[in-house]
Amino acid sequence: MDIRELTKKVQESAKNRTREENIQLLKDAKIIDESGYYCQEFFSKETVAKDKAEGKPLII
């Protein structure tokens, strides 16, 4: 499978995911924590603090 086929496959699967599935994917990838903010393990303290200061977690 070349990169074009792989890219198309990823784009197609993204179209079919629900919001809940997208959120779970972000949690599993450790991009967001259980509260919906950036994960402290992988993002800088400044980025996490800014995300929390805005007060808009991804999960509502």
N, C-alpha and C positions, 0 to 999 in steps of 0.2 A: 504494500500500500504506500503510495507516495504522499507527499505533504499536502497536495491539493485534495486528495480523497480523505485524508485524515481530518483536515480542516473542515471540509463539507460535513463529515460525519459528526464532528463536535458541534458545529453550528445547528445541525438538524436536531440533535439531542437536546440542545439548549432551548430550542423553540418549544419542545414538548414538555419541559419541566414546569411544575407549578411553583408558586412563590415559596411554599413550604419546603419543597424539594431543593430549591436554590439556597434557602437559608440553611438547611441541613448540610448541604454541600460545603458551604462556607464554614460551618462549625466543624465538620469533619476535617477540613483542610487547615484548621486552626487559624483562620483569618478573623473570625469573630468568636467571642466567648458566649456563654449561655445567656448573658444579658443583652447581647446584640451589639456590643461595642468591640472595637479592635482588640485582638488578643494581645495581652501584655508580654507574652512569650516571644513574639515575633515582630512587634512594632515598638518604636522608641517610646520612652516615657512621655515625651512631648506630644507625640501623635495621639497616644491613648488619652492623655489629659485633655487635649483639644477636642477629641471626639466626645468625651464625657461632658466637657463644659458646654458643648452645643446642645446636649440633652436630648438627642434624637437617635436612640438606638435603632438598629435595623429591624429588630423584633418589636412589633407593637401589637 
